[in-house]
Amino acid sequence: MPNRQDFEKLDISKSRFPYCIVWTPIPLLTWLFPFIGHMGIAVSSGVIRDFAGPYYVSEDNMAFGKPTKYWRLKPTGVAHAHNNWDKAIAIASEEYGRRMHNLCCDNCHSHVAMALNLMEYNGSQNWNMVKLAFFMLVYGKYVSVGGFLKTWLPFLIFASIITTIVLCVKFLAPQ
């Protein structure tokens, strides 16, 4: 069982997030919907595994760049000693390494959900992509101010442009 010292070794500068689910924006998609992004899960050493594309689970190199958010979980939340944290992530990664990526139905969030279901995190086998997206939105912490800006600034710029265009059309159109 992991000790408390291992749990506390979060190193954002080296992208080491032990016992964390991590998230990063997806260009264009996150600009329009800032709550949608790319998700991975880190093993006890902090190395991130993410379902990066068809038949490929990356290790230590997230598909869309370094994490901007993380959600720290407790290693004590693993229900079964025979399916510990790292083993569950390895099994889920092996399975997703044989799967076709599907943006809507079988994606990076599904990979993380499978790992959590295998370890029965917090006594649950009901983890899914919607639940994870919601929990990341609620419990996720930004790695820095830069991580916050990388997530929200493109959306705010895009929304401002659209709002300006709509207002200009409304008030400058001949009546």
Secondary structure, DSSP 8 states (H G I E B T S, - for coil): ---HHHHT--BGGGTB-TTEEEEEE-TTHHHH-TT-EEEEEE-TTS-EEEEEETTEEEESS-TTSS-SEEEE--GGG---GGG-HHHHHHHHHHHHTTS--BTTTBSHHHHHHHHHHHTTGGG-S---HHHHHHHHHHH-EESSHHHHHHHHHHHHHHHHHHHHHHHHHHHHS--
